[in-house]
């Protein structure tokens, strides 16, 4: 039912640790990102850690919980992310904060970008396509889907050392918007 391809693997330098950011449209997003075949930890809302089996597995694998809007949890999340990055594990965050219910990207929150600036590591943008069709955002309805994981060129720390976290978030969102618009234009051209 699901077809998946990964593009842009050449943009991931072997042995390099990244702050990975990806758009978020479906519960399938995290499943398809595992096709990178690279070790990473991901930040997830605390509610996922309470789910039977899934939550236990996430805890055992030291994925990083976040209770949204709670300052202590945010501080603990940043500490855990920094620790994993120091140990050589990339960290994945969905800067939209929650799944977008439309084709439109939600505004990017500053957390991932604040993290990248504080640790001086490159940001690796990953554009996910087709996951909304694979797994509906409400419920567990699976559908036919052609999914693509596109690894874009990393954003090196030297390019954002004088940029504030929110400005960096907005600039990175611009990269996603431009890329997704180009893909939609290409798809429209092919279908006409």
PyMOL commands that place a pseudoatom at each C-alpha (Angstrom):
pseudoatom trace, name=CA, resn=UNK, resi=1, chain=A, elem=C, hetatm=0, pos=[0.000, 0.000, 0.000]
pseudoatom trace, name=CA, resn=UNK, resi=2, chain=A, elem=C, hetatm=0, pos=[2.878, 2.381, 0.679]
pseudoatom trace, name=CA, resn=UNK, resi=3, chain=A, elem=C, hetatm=0, pos=[5.670, 3.197, -1.735]
pseudoatom trace, name=CA, resn=UNK, resi=4, chain=A, elem=C, hetatm=0, pos=[8.610, 5.092, -0.356]
pseudoatom trace, name=CA, resn=UNK, resi=5, chain=A, elem=C, hetatm=0, pos=[11.775, 6.494, -1.816]
pseudoatom trace, name=CA, resn=UNK, resi=6, chain=A, elem=C, hetatm=0, pos=[14.559, 8.495, -0.208]
pseudoatom trace, name=CA, resn=UNK, resi=7, chain=A, elem=C, hetatm=0, pos=[16.303, 11.237, -2.180]
pseudoatom trace, name=CA, resn=UNK, resi=8, chain=A, elem=C, hetatm=0, pos=[19.340, 13.329, -1.317]
pseudoatom trace, name=CA, resn=UNK, resi=9, chain=A, elem=C, hetatm=0, pos=[21.315, 10.821, 0.773]
pseudoatom trace, name=CA, resn=UNK, resi=10, chain=A, elem=C, hetatm=0, pos=[24.457, 12.516, -0.525]
pseudoatom trace, name=CA, resn=UNK, resi=11, chain=A, elem=C, hetatm=0, pos=[23.516, 15.517, 1.644]
pseudoatom trace, name=CA, resn=UNK, resi=12, chain=A, elem=C, hetatm=0, pos=[24.160, 13.501, 4.821]
pseudoatom trace, name=CA, resn=UNK, resi=13, chain=A, elem=C, hetatm=0, pos=[27.859, 13.345, 5.653]
pseudoatom trace, name=CA, resn=UNK, resi=14, chain=A, elem=C, hetatm=0, pos=[28.774, 10.013, 7.300]
pseudoatom trace, name=CA, resn=UNK, resi=15, chain=A, elem=C, hetatm=0, pos=[29.684, 10.517, 10.950]
pseudoatom trace, name=CA, resn=UNK, resi=16, chain=A, elem=C, hetatm=0, pos=[28.250, 14.065, 11.083]
pseudoatom trace, name=CA, resn=UNK, resi=17, chain=A, elem=C, hetatm=0, pos=[25.739, 14.848, 13.823]
pseudoatom trace, name=CA, resn=UNK, resi=18, chain=A, elem=C, hetatm=0, pos=[22.783, 17.055, 12.851]
pseudoatom trace, name=CA, resn=UNK, resi=19, chain=A, elem=C, hetatm=0, pos=[19.813, 18.879, 14.257]
pseudoatom trace, name=CA, resn=UNK, resi=20, chain=A, elem=C, hetatm=0, pos=[17.263, 17.398, 11.851]
pseudoatom trace, name=CA, resn=UNK, resi=21, chain=A, elem=C, hetatm=0, pos=[14.069, 19.322, 11.081]
pseudoatom trace, name=CA, resn=UNK, resi=22, chain=A, elem=C, hetatm=0, pos=[11.152, 17.895, 9.105]
pseudoatom trace, name=CA, resn=UNK, resi=23, chain=A, elem=C, hetatm=0, pos=[7.653, 18.976, 8.189]
pseudoatom trace, name=CA, resn=UNK, resi=24, chain=A, elem=C, hetatm=0, pos=[4.854, 17.130, 9.993]
pseudoatom trace, name=CA, resn=UNK, resi=25, chain=A, elem=C, hetatm=0, pos=[1.662, 15.947, 8.308]
pseudoatom trace, name=CA, resn=UNK, resi=26, chain=A, elem=C, hetatm=0, pos=[0.999, 12.453, 9.674]
pseudoatom trace, name=CA, resn=UNK, resi=27, chain=A, elem=C, hetatm=0, pos=[1.758, 9.868, 12.327]
pseudoatom trace, name=CA, resn=UNK, resi=28, chain=A, elem=C, hetatm=0, pos=[3.574, 8.050, 9.511]
pseudoatom trace, name=CA, resn=UNK, resi=29, chain=A, elem=C, hetatm=0, pos=[6.240, 10.782, 9.386]
pseudoatom trace, name=CA, resn=UNK, resi=30, chain=A, elem=C, hetatm=0, pos=[8.483, 9.267, 12.033]
pseudoatom trace, name=CA, resn=UNK, resi=31, chain=A, elem=C, hetatm=0, pos=[8.162, 5.806, 10.462]
pseudoatom trace, name=CA, resn=UNK, resi=32, chain=A, elem=C, hetatm=0, pos=[9.380, 6.973, 7.070]
pseudoatom trace, name=CA, resn=UNK, resi=33, chain=A, elem=C, hetatm=0, pos=[12.270, 9.006, 8.516]
pseudoatom trace, name=CA, resn=UNK, resi=34, chain=A, elem=C, hetatm=0, pos=[13.724, 5.745, 9.855]
pseudoatom trace, name=CA, resn=UNK, resi=35, chain=A, elem=C, hetatm=0, pos=[14.500, 4.956, 6.206]
pseudoatom trace, name=CA, resn=UNK, resi=36, chain=A, elem=C, hetatm=0, pos=[17.448, 7.326, 6.554]
pseudoatom trace, name=CA, resn=UNK, resi=37, chain=A, elem=C, hetatm=0, pos=[19.207, 4.370, 8.179]
pseudoatom trace, name=CA, resn=UNK, resi=38, chain=A, elem=C, hetatm=0, pos=[21.002, 6.825, 10.457]
pseudoatom trace, name=CA, resn=UNK, resi=39, chain=A, elem=C, hetatm=0, pos=[20.883, 6.864, 14.228]
pseudoatom trace, name=CA, resn=UNK, resi=40, chain=A, elem=C, hetatm=0, pos=[18.841, 9.704, 15.707]
pseudoatom trace, name=CA, resn=UNK, resi=41, chain=A, elem=C, hetatm=0, pos=[16.672, 10.550, 18.682]
pseudoatom trace, name=CA, resn=UNK, resi=42, chain=A, elem=C, hetatm=0, pos=[13.433, 12.420, 18.238]
pseudoatom trace, name=CA, resn=UNK, resi=43, chain=A, elem=C, hetatm=0, pos=[11.437, 14.807, 20.360]
pseudoatom trace, name=CA, resn=UNK, resi=44, chain=A, elem=C, hetatm=0, pos=[7.827, 13.792, 20.932]
pseudoatom trace, name=CA, resn=UNK, resi=45, chain=A, elem=C, hetatm=0, pos=[4.888, 15.083, 22.904]
pseudoatom trace, name=CA, resn=UNK, resi=46, chain=A, elem=C, hetatm=0, pos=[4.591, 13.419, 26.307]
pseudoatom trace, name=CA, resn=UNK, resi=47, chain=A, elem=C, hetatm=0, pos=[1.233, 11.837, 25.389]
pseudoatom trace, name=CA, resn=UNK, resi=48, chain=A, elem=C, hetatm=0, pos=[2.979, 9.422, 22.993]
pseudoatom trace, name=CA, resn=UNK, resi=49, chain=A, elem=C, hetatm=0, pos=[5.066, 8.088, 25.888]
pseudoatom trace, name=CA, resn=UNK, resi=50, chain=A, elem=C, hetatm=0, pos=[1.846, 7.075, 27.667]
pseudoatom trace, name=CA, resn=UNK, resi=51, chain=A, elem=C, hetatm=0, pos=[0.649, 4.829, 24.849]
pseudoatom trace, name=CA, resn=UNK, resi=52, chain=A, elem=C, hetatm=0, pos=[0.960, 1.110, 25.634]
pseudoatom trace, name=CA, resn=UNK, resi=53, chain=A, elem=C, hetatm=0, pos=[3.852, -0.603, 23.839]
pseudoatom trace, name=CA, resn=UNK, resi=54, chain=A, elem=C, hetatm=0, pos=[4.718, 2.479, 21.728]
pseudoatom trace, name=CA, resn=UNK, resi=55, chain=A, elem=C, hetatm=0, pos=[5.434, 4.599, 24.805]
pseudoatom trace, name=CA, resn=UNK, resi=56, chain=A, elem=C, hetatm=0, pos=[7.445, 1.870, 26.497]
pseudoatom trace, name=CA, resn=UNK, resi=57, chain=A, elem=C, hetatm=0, pos=[9.520, 1.395, 23.356]
pseudoatom trace, name=CA, resn=UNK, resi=58, chain=A, elem=C, hetatm=0, pos=[10.108, 5.135, 23.093]
pseudoatom trace, name=CA, resn=UNK, resi=59, chain=A, elem=C, hetatm=0, pos=[11.248, 5.310, 26.724]
pseudoatom trace, name=CA, resn=UNK, resi=60, chain=A, elem=C, hetatm=0, pos=[13.576, 2.315, 26.351]
pseudoatom trace, name=CA, resn=UNK, resi=61, chain=A, elem=C, hetatm=0, pos=[15.144, 3.926, 23.274]
pseudoatom trace, name=CA, resn=UNK, resi=62, chain=A, elem=C, hetatm=0, pos=[15.639, 7.221, 25.145]
pseudoatom trace, name=CA, resn=UNK, resi=63, chain=A, elem=C, hetatm=0, pos=[13.532, 9.302, 22.797]
pseudoatom trace, name=CA, resn=UNK, resi=64, chain=A, elem=C, hetatm=0, pos=[12.941, 12.740, 24.220]
pseudoatom trace, name=CA, resn=UNK, resi=65, chain=A, elem=C, hetatm=0, pos=[9.593, 13.684, 25.800]
pseudoatom trace, name=CA, resn=UNK, resi=66, chain=A, elem=C, hetatm=0, pos=[8.157, 17.185, 25.794]
pseudoatom trace, name=CA, resn=UNK, resi=67, chain=A, elem=C, hetatm=0, pos=[5.180, 18.521, 27.699]
pseudoatom trace, name=CA, resn=UNK, resi=68, chain=A, elem=C, hetatm=0, pos=[4.269, 21.452, 25.455]
pseudoatom trace, name=CA, resn=UNK, resi=69, chain=A, elem=C, hetatm=0, pos=[4.017, 24.843, 27.118]
pseudoatom trace, name=CA, resn=UNK, resi=70, chain=A, elem=C, hetatm=0, pos=[5.619, 23.701, 30.376]
pseudoatom trace, name=CA, resn=UNK, resi=71, chain=A, elem=C, hetatm=0, pos=[8.887, 25.510, 31.078]
pseudoatom trace, name=CA, resn=UNK, resi=72, chain=A, elem=C, hetatm=0, pos=[10.507, 22.732, 33.170]
pseudoatom trace, name=CA, resn=UNK, resi=73, chain=A, elem=C, hetatm=0, pos=[9.768, 20.178, 30.455]
pseudoatom trace, name=CA, resn=UNK, resi=74, chain=A, elem=C, hetatm=0, pos=[11.219, 22.448, 27.776]
pseudoatom trace, name=CA, resn=UNK, resi=75, chain=A, elem=C, hetatm=0, pos=[14.434, 22.898, 29.794]
pseudoatom trace, name=CA, resn=UNK, resi=76, chain=A, elem=C, hetatm=0, pos=[14.661, 19.113, 30.361]
pseudoatom trace, name=CA, resn=UNK, resi=77, chain=A, elem=C, hetatm=0, pos=[14.080, 18.495, 26.639]
pseudoatom trace, name=CA, resn=UNK, resi=78, chain=A, elem=C, hetatm=0, pos=[16.906, 20.873, 25.667]
pseudoatom trace, name=CA, resn=UNK, resi=79, chain=A, elem=C, hetatm=0, pos=[19.242, 19.202, 28.190]
pseudoatom trace, name=CA, resn=UNK, resi=80, chain=A, elem=C, hetatm=0, pos=[18.395, 15.738, 26.821]
pseudoatom trace, name=CA, resn=UNK, resi=81, chain=A, elem=C, hetatm=0, pos=[18.887, 16.922, 23.218]
pseudoatom trace, name=CA, resn=UNK, resi=82, chain=A, elem=C, hetatm=0, pos=[22.285, 18.447, 24.018]
pseudoatom trace, name=CA, resn=UNK, resi=83, chain=A, elem=C, hetatm=0, pos=[23.365, 15.255, 25.795]
pseudoatom trace, name=CA, resn=UNK, resi=84, chain=A, elem=C, hetatm=0, pos=[22.362, 13.064, 22.814]
pseudoatom trace, name=CA, resn=UNK, resi=85, chain=A, elem=C, hetatm=0, pos=[24.111, 15.405, 20.369]
pseudoatom trace, name=CA, resn=UNK, resi=86, chain=A, elem=C, hetatm=0, pos=[27.285, 15.338, 22.497]
pseudoatom trace, name=CA, resn=UNK, resi=87, chain=A, elem=C, hetatm=0, pos=[27.138, 11.533, 22.405]
pseudoatom trace, name=CA, resn=UNK, resi=88, chain=A, elem=C, hetatm=0, pos=[27.039, 11.691, 18.595]
pseudoatom trace, name=CA, resn=UNK, resi=89, chain=A, elem=C, hetatm=0, pos=[23.344, 11.040, 18.009]
pseudoatom trace, name=CA, resn=UNK, resi=90, chain=A, elem=C, hetatm=0, pos=[21.469, 13.413, 15.722]
pseudoatom trace, name=CA, resn=UNK, resi=91, chain=A, elem=C, hetatm=0, pos=[18.197, 14.819, 17.058]
pseudoatom trace, name=CA, resn=UNK, resi=92, chain=A, elem=C, hetatm=0, pos=[14.997, 15.140, 15.011]
pseudoatom trace, name=CA, resn=UNK, resi=93, chain=A, elem=C, hetatm=0, pos=[12.407, 17.817, 15.740]
pseudoatom trace, name=CA, resn=UNK, resi=94, chain=A, elem=C, hetatm=0, pos=[9.216, 18.781, 13.949]
pseudoatom trace, name=CA, resn=UNK, resi=95, chain=A, elem=C, hetatm=0, pos=[9.413, 22.603, 14.134]
pseudoatom trace, name=CA, resn=UNK, resi=96, chain=A, elem=C, hetatm=0, pos=[5.723, 23.020, 13.295]
pseudoatom trace, name=CA, resn=UNK, resi=97, chain=A, elem=C, hetatm=0, pos=[5.105, 21.605, 16.769]
pseudoatom trace, name=CA, resn=UNK, resi=98, chain=A, elem=C, hetatm=0, pos=[2.134, 19.529, 15.675]
pseudoatom trace, name=CA, resn=UNK, resi=99, chain=A, elem=C, hetatm=0, pos=[0.806, 18.017, 12.488]
pseudoatom trace, name=CA, resn=UNK, resi=100, chain=A, elem=C, hetatm=0, pos=[-0.506, 20.352, 9.830]
pseudoatom trace, name=CA, resn=UNK, resi=101, chain=A, elem=C, hetatm=0, pos=[-4.057, 19.464, 8.826]
pseudoatom trace, name=CA, resn=UNK, resi=102, chain=A, elem=C, hetatm=0, pos=[-3.679, 21.079, 5.386]
pseudoatom trace, name=CA, resn=UNK, resi=103, chain=A, elem=C, hetatm=0, pos=[-1.044, 21.245, 2.659]
pseudoatom trace, name=CA, resn=UNK, resi=104, chain=A, elem=C, hetatm=0, pos=[0.113, 24.534, 4.225]
pseudoatom trace, name=CA, resn=UNK, resi=105, chain=A, elem=C, hetatm=0, pos=[3.120, 24.482, 6.546]
pseudoatom trace, name=CA, resn=UNK, resi=106, chain=A, elem=C, hetatm=0, pos=[2.433, 25.788, 10.021]
pseudoatom trace, name=CA, resn=UNK, resi=107, chain=A, elem=C, hetatm=0, pos=[4.793, 28.467, 11.399]
pseudoatom trace, name=CA, resn=UNK, resi=108, chain=A, elem=C, hetatm=0, pos=[8.096, 27.035, 12.637]
pseudoatom trace, name=CA, resn=UNK, resi=109, chain=A, elem=C, hetatm=0, pos=[8.785, 27.277, 16.349]
pseudoatom trace, name=CA, resn=UNK, resi=110, chain=A, elem=C, hetatm=0, pos=[12.270, 28.380, 17.381]
pseudoatom trace, name=CA, resn=UNK, resi=111, chain=A, elem=C, hetatm=0, pos=[13.313, 25.405, 19.565]
pseudoatom trace, name=CA, resn=UNK, resi=112, chain=A, elem=C, hetatm=0, pos=[15.239, 23.321, 17.014]
pseudoatom trace, name=CA, resn=UNK, resi=113, chain=A, elem=C, hetatm=0, pos=[17.038, 26.429, 15.779]
pseudoatom trace, name=CA, resn=UNK, resi=114, chain=A, elem=C, hetatm=0, pos=[17.907, 27.607, 19.264]
pseudoatom trace, name=CA, resn=UNK, resi=115, chain=A, elem=C, hetatm=0, pos=[19.335, 24.121, 19.856]
pseudoatom trace, name=CA, resn=UNK, resi=116, chain=A, elem=C, hetatm=0, pos=[21.409, 24.173, 16.639]
pseudoatom trace, name=CA, resn=UNK, resi=117, chain=A, elem=C, hetatm=0, pos=[22.821, 27.588, 17.532]
pseudoatom trace, name=CA, resn=UNK, resi=118, chain=A, elem=C, hetatm=0, pos=[23.668, 26.566, 21.102]
pseudoatom trace, name=CA, resn=UNK, resi=119, chain=A, elem=C, hetatm=0, pos=[25.580, 23.439, 20.046]
pseudoatom trace, name=CA, resn=UNK, resi=120, chain=A, elem=C, hetatm=0, pos=[27.036, 24.787, 16.779]
pseudoatom trace, name=CA, resn=UNK, resi=121, chain=A, elem=C, hetatm=0, pos=[25.822, 21.905, 14.622]
pseudoatom trace, name=CA, resn=UNK, resi=122, chain=A, elem=C, hetatm=0, pos=[24.359, 21.974, 11.101]
pseudoatom trace, name=CA, resn=UNK, resi=123, chain=A, elem=C, hetatm=0, pos=[20.622, 21.909, 10.528]
pseudoatom trace, name=CA, resn=UNK, resi=124, chain=A, elem=C, hetatm=0, pos=[19.486, 19.134, 8.182]
pseudoatom trace, name=CA, resn=UNK, resi=125, chain=A, elem=C, hetatm=0, pos=[16.128, 19.953, 6.520]
pseudoatom trace, name=CA, resn=UNK, resi=126, chain=A, elem=C, hetatm=0, pos=[14.057, 16.947, 5.461]
pseudoatom trace, name=CA, resn=UNK, resi=127, chain=A, elem=C, hetatm=0, pos=[10.926, 17.399, 3.352]
pseudoatom trace, name=CA, resn=UNK, resi=128, chain=A, elem=C, hetatm=0, pos=[8.337, 14.632, 3.740]
pseudoatom trace, name=CA, resn=UNK, resi=129, chain=A, elem=C, hetatm=0, pos=[5.756, 14.135, 1.011]
pseudoatom trace, name=CA, resn=UNK, resi=130, chain=A, elem=C, hetatm=0, pos=[2.766, 11.807, 0.739]
pseudoatom trace, name=CA, resn=UNK, resi=131, chain=A, elem=C, hetatm=0, pos=[2.587, 10.794, 4.385]
pseudoatom trace, name=CA, resn=UNK, resi=132, chain=A, elem=C, hetatm=0, pos=[-0.800, 12.485, 4.889]
pseudoatom trace, name=CA, resn=UNK, resi=133, chain=A, elem=C, hetatm=0, pos=[-2.298, 10.029, 2.380]
pseudoatom trace, name=CA, resn=UNK, resi=134, chain=A, elem=C, hetatm=0, pos=[-0.568, 7.085, 4.072]
pseudoatom trace, name=CA, resn=UNK, resi=135, chain=A, elem=C, hetatm=0, pos=[-1.980, 7.631, 7.545]
pseudoatom trace, name=CA, resn=UNK, resi=136, chain=A, elem=C, hetatm=0, pos=[-4.782, 10.078, 8.260]
pseudoatom trace, name=CA, resn=UNK, resi=137, chain=A, elem=C, hetatm=0, pos=[-4.097, 12.655, 10.947]
pseudoatom trace, name=CA, resn=UNK, resi=138, chain=A, elem=C, hetatm=0, pos=[-7.235, 11.730, 12.904]
pseudoatom trace, name=CA, resn=UNK, resi=139, chain=A, elem=C, hetatm=0, pos=[-7.780, 8.035, 13.411]
pseudoatom trace, name=CA, resn=UNK, resi=140, chain=A, elem=C, hetatm=0, pos=[-5.723, 5.166, 12.126]
pseudoatom trace, name=CA, resn=UNK, resi=141, chain=A, elem=C, hetatm=0, pos=[-6.990, 4.970, 8.546]
pseudoatom trace, name=CA, resn=UNK, resi=142, chain=A, elem=C, hetatm=0, pos=[-4.320, 3.759, 6.129]
pseudoatom trace, name=CA, resn=UNK, resi=143, chain=A, elem=C, hetatm=0, pos=[-4.428, 4.671, 2.464]
pseudoatom trace, name=CA, resn=UNK, resi=144, chain=A, elem=C, hetatm=0, pos=[-2.449, 4.196, -0.708]
pseudoatom trace, name=CA, resn=UNK, resi=145, chain=A, elem=C, hetatm=0, pos=[0.529, 6.498, -0.731]
pseudoatom trace, name=CA, resn=UNK, resi=146, chain=A, elem=C, hetatm=0, pos=[3.595, 7.380, -2.731]
pseudoatom trace, name=CA, resn=UNK, resi=147, chain=A, elem=C, hetatm=0, pos=[5.898, 8.871, -0.125]
pseudoatom trace, name=CA, resn=UNK, resi=148, chain=A, elem=C, hetatm=0, pos=[9.188, 10.662, -0.554]
pseudoatom trace, name=CA, resn=UNK, resi=149, chain=A, elem=C, hetatm=0, pos=[11.794, 11.572, 2.048]
pseudoatom trace, name=CA, resn=UNK, resi=150, chain=A, elem=C, hetatm=0, pos=[13.878, 14.404, 0.557]
pseudoatom trace, name=CA, resn=UNK, resi=151, chain=A, elem=C, hetatm=0, pos=[17.101, 15.265, 2.341]
pseudoatom trace, name=CA, resn=UNK, resi=152, chain=A, elem=C, hetatm=0, pos=[17.996, 18.846, 1.457]
pseudoatom trace, name=CA, resn=UNK, resi=153, chain=A, elem=C, hetatm=0, pos=[21.504, 20.310, 1.758]
pseudoatom trace, name=CA, resn=UNK, resi=154, chain=A, elem=C, hetatm=0, pos=[22.445, 21.031, 5.387]
pseudoatom trace, name=CA, resn=UNK, resi=155, chain=A, elem=C, hetatm=0, pos=[22.562, 24.571, 6.723]
pseudoatom trace, name=CA, resn=UNK, resi=156, chain=A, elem=C, hetatm=0, pos=[26.080, 25.017, 8.177]
pseudoatom trace, name=CA, resn=UNK, resi=157, chain=A, elem=C, hetatm=0, pos=[26.467, 26.709, 11.583]
pseudoatom trace, name=CA, resn=UNK, resi=158, chain=A, elem=C, hetatm=0, pos=[28.753, 29.410, 10.162]
pseudoatom trace, name=CA, resn=UNK, resi=159, chain=A, elem=C, hetatm=0, pos=[25.837, 30.651, 8.029]
pseudoatom trace, name=CA, resn=UNK, resi=160, chain=A, elem=C, hetatm=0, pos=[23.597, 31.325, 11.046]
pseudoatom trace, name=CA, resn=UNK, resi=161, chain=A, elem=C, hetatm=0, pos=[25.954, 32.338, 13.858]
pseudoatom trace, name=CA, resn=UNK, resi=162, chain=A, elem=C, hetatm=0, pos=[24.726, 35.975, 13.624]
pseudoatom trace, name=CA, resn=UNK, resi=163, chain=A, elem=C, hetatm=0, pos=[21.069, 35.044, 13.093]
pseudoatom trace, name=CA, resn=UNK, resi=164, chain=A, elem=C, hetatm=0, pos=[18.530, 34.886, 15.917]
pseudoatom trace, name=CA, resn=UNK, resi=165, chain=A, elem=C, hetatm=0, pos=[16.659, 31.597, 16.526]
pseudoatom trace, name=CA, resn=UNK, resi=166, chain=A, elem=C, hetatm=0, pos=[13.270, 32.860, 15.292]
pseudoatom trace, name=CA, resn=UNK, resi=167, chain=A, elem=C, hetatm=0, pos=[14.788, 34.455, 12.205]
pseudoatom trace, name=CA, resn=UNK, resi=168, chain=A, elem=C, hetatm=0, pos=[16.604, 31.182, 11.508]
pseudoatom trace, name=CA, resn=UNK, resi=169, chain=A, elem=C, hetatm=0, pos=[13.321, 29.284, 11.984]
pseudoatom trace, name=CA, resn=UNK, resi=170, chain=A, elem=C, hetatm=0, pos=[11.610, 31.598, 9.483]
pseudoatom trace, name=CA, resn=UNK, resi=171, chain=A, elem=C, hetatm=0, pos=[14.467, 31.297, 6.975]
pseudoatom trace, name=CA, resn=UNK, resi=172, chain=A, elem=C, hetatm=0, pos=[14.432, 27.497, 7.236]
pseudoatom trace, name=CA, resn=UNK, resi=173, chain=A, elem=C, hetatm=0, pos=[10.651, 27.441, 6.839]
pseudoatom trace, name=CA, resn=UNK, resi=174, chain=A, elem=C, hetatm=0, pos=[11.228, 29.486, 3.668]
pseudoatom trace, name=CA, resn=UNK, resi=175, chain=A, elem=C, hetatm=0, pos=[13.458, 26.688, 2.333]
pseudoatom trace, name=CA, resn=UNK, resi=176, chain=A, elem=C, hetatm=0, pos=[10.610, 24.201, 2.916]
pseudoatom trace, name=CA, resn=UNK, resi=177, chain=A, elem=C, hetatm=0, pos=[7.968, 26.494, 1.385]
pseudoatom trace, name=CA, resn=UNK, resi=178, chain=A, elem=C, hetatm=0, pos=[10.080, 27.106, -1.712]
pseudoatom trace, name=CA, resn=UNK, resi=179, chain=A, elem=C, hetatm=0, pos=[10.863, 23.410, -2.133]
pseudoatom trace, name=CA, resn=UNK, resi=180, chain=A, elem=C, hetatm=0, pos=[7.230, 22.298, -1.672]
pseudoatom trace, name=CA, resn=UNK, resi=181, chain=A, elem=C, hetatm=0, pos=[5.984, 24.988, -4.084]
pseudoatom trace, name=CA, resn=UNK, resi=182, chain=A, elem=C, hetatm=0, pos=[8.468, 23.811, -6.709]
pseudoatom trace, name=CA, resn=UNK, resi=183, chain=A, elem=C, hetatm=0, pos=[7.310, 20.203, -6.248]
pseudoatom trace, name=CA, resn=UNK, resi=184, chain=A, elem=C, hetatm=0, pos=[3.631, 21.176, -6.599]
pseudoatom trace, name=CA, resn=UNK, resi=185, chain=A, elem=C, hetatm=0, pos=[4.418, 23.192, -9.729]
pseudoatom trace, name=CA, resn=UNK, resi=186, chain=A, elem=C, hetatm=0, pos=[6.283, 20.223, -11.232]
pseudoatom trace, name=CA, resn=UNK, resi=187, chain=A, elem=C, hetatm=0, pos=[3.409, 17.866, -10.345]
pseudoatom trace, name=CA, resn=UNK, resi=188, chain=A, elem=C, hetatm=0, pos=[0.863, 20.229, -11.953]
pseudoatom trace, name=CA, resn=UNK, resi=189, chain=A, elem=C, hetatm=0, pos=[3.004, 20.494, -15.099]
pseudoatom trace, name=CA, resn=UNK, resi=190, chain=A, elem=C, hetatm=0, pos=[3.326, 16.695, -15.383]
pseudoatom trace, name=CA, resn=UNK, resi=191, chain=A, elem=C, hetatm=0, pos=[-0.412, 16.096, -14.911]
pseudoatom trace, name=CA, resn=UNK, resi=192, chain=A, elem=C, hetatm=0, pos=[-1.501, 18.709, -17.497]
for i in range(1, 192): cmd.bond("trace and resi %d" % i, "trace and resi %d" % (i + 1))
show_as sticks, trace
zoom trace
